[in-house]
Amino acid sequence: MKLAENQFTAKLAAIAYASPNRILGTTQVQQLSSVSTHPADFIPLDHETRTHVSTRVMCYHLGRKEQTARGWACREDGPLRPLRVNGRLAWAVADIRRLLGV
């Protein structure tokens, strides 16, 4: 009996993985897929009025991971140099625009 339960569980997991619409409603799947991946304080560069942004926002614009940016700041060898404010990194928007050619 235990083997049959394990096989059933494995099949159920395979169905759920292959077709989430069967488990979740279609509208729920659309809502899950439309979840935004950008940071909460994200503003497009052409509308940005701040002089400096957080590491997360800078990395979103450059398509890098936050740990990469922290490494640049630590080693001071990256294409951008951050401003350090009370132990936090602030990245100049002008430098981000220059690097991207915007």
Buried (B, 14 or more C-beta within 10 A) or exposed (E): EEEEEEEEEEEEEEEEEEEBEEEBEEEEBEEEEEEEEEBEEBBEEEEBEEEBBBBBBBBBBBEBEBEEBBEBBEEEEBEBBBEEEEEEBBBBBEBBBEBEEE
